[in-house]
Amino acid sequence: MNAAKKKLGGRLYTARMEAGYSQSDVQDSGIISQSHLSKIENGELMVNVFTLIRLSRLYGKNIEYFTNDLIQEI
């Protein structure tokens, strides 16, 4: 599970950077707090499915971008 959290967090970080958002910008969107997002991106916490869907929409990515190949690791 730790490896999956780190991979997913890394993918969220990459998608956020590609979309041109800071953690503060994401917090301002009302989806998640900056501190919570930081912990997820650093692999300390697992994102819940509803937040993942909202972030995927904000970042303009399909949900599969984040979950592809992680299902078997969880």
FENPEJO-V847533 format. One record per residue. N is the residue number from 1. RES is the residue in three letters. SS is DSSP state (H for helix, E for strand, L for the rest). PHI is phi in whole degrees, -180 to 180 (NA if undefined). Layout:
BEGIN
n:N res:RES ss:SS phi:PHI
n:N res:RES ss:SS phi:PHI
END
This chain:
BEGIN
n:1 res:MET ss:L phi:NA
n:2 res:ASN ss:H phi:-61
n:3 res:ALA ss:H phi:-64
n:4 res:ALA ss:H phi:-66
n:5 res:LYS ss:H phi:-62
n:6 res:LYS ss:H phi:-67
n:7 res:LYS ss:H phi:-64
n:8 res:LEU ss:H phi:-64
n:9 res:GLY ss:H phi:-60
n:10 res:GLY ss:H phi:-64
n:11 res:ARG ss:H phi:-68
n:12 res:LEU ss:H phi:-65
n:13 res:TYR ss:H phi:-61
n:14 res:THR ss:H phi:-60
n:15 res:ALA ss:H phi:-64
n:16 res:ARG ss:H phi:-63
n:17 res:MET ss:H phi:-65
n:18 res:GLU ss:H phi:-63
n:19 res:ALA ss:H phi:-80
n:20 res:GLY ss:L phi:82
n:21 res:TYR ss:L phi:-104
n:22 res:SER ss:L phi:-89
n:23 res:GLN ss:H phi:-61
n:24 res:SER ss:H phi:-65
n:25 res:ASP ss:H phi:-60
n:26 res:VAL ss:H phi:-66
n:27 res:GLN ss:H phi:-60
n:28 res:ASP ss:H phi:-64
n:29 res:SER ss:L phi:-73
n:30 res:GLY ss:L phi:88
n:31 res:ILE ss:L phi:-78
n:32 res:ILE ss:L phi:-160
n:33 res:SER ss:L phi:-75
n:34 res:GLN ss:H phi:-61
n:35 res:SER ss:H phi:-67
n:36 res:HIS ss:H phi:-67
n:37 res:LEU ss:H phi:-61
n:38 res:SER ss:H phi:-59
n:39 res:LYS ss:H phi:-65
n:40 res:ILE ss:H phi:-68
n:41 res:GLU ss:H phi:-63
n:42 res:ASN ss:L phi:-88
n:43 res:GLY ss:L phi:78
n:44 res:GLU ss:L phi:-87
n:45 res:LEU ss:L phi:-132
n:46 res:MET ss:L phi:-97
n:47 res:VAL ss:L phi:-75
n:48 res:ASN ss:L phi:-83
n:49 res:VAL ss:H phi:-62
n:50 res:PHE ss:H phi:-69
n:51 res:THR ss:H phi:-68
n:52 res:LEU ss:H phi:-61
n:53 res:ILE ss:H phi:-62
n:54 res:ARG ss:H phi:-65
n:55 res:LEU ss:H phi:-67
n:56 res:SER ss:H phi:-62
n:57 res:ARG ss:H phi:-67
n:58 res:LEU ss:H phi:-61
n:59 res:TYR ss:H phi:-83
n:60 res:GLY ss:L phi:72
n:61 res:LYS ss:L phi:-118
n:62 res:ASN ss:L phi:-72
n:63 res:ILE ss:H phi:-59
n:64 res:GLU ss:H phi:-64
n:65 res:TYR ss:H phi:-56
n:66 res:PHE ss:H phi:-88
n:67 res:THR ss:H phi:-100
n:68 res:ASN ss:L phi:-53
n:69 res:ASP ss:L phi:72
n:70 res:LEU ss:L phi:-89
n:71 res:ILE ss:H phi:-55
n:72 res:GLN ss:H phi:-73
n:73 res:GLU ss:H phi:-87
n:74 res:ILE ss:L phi:-86
END
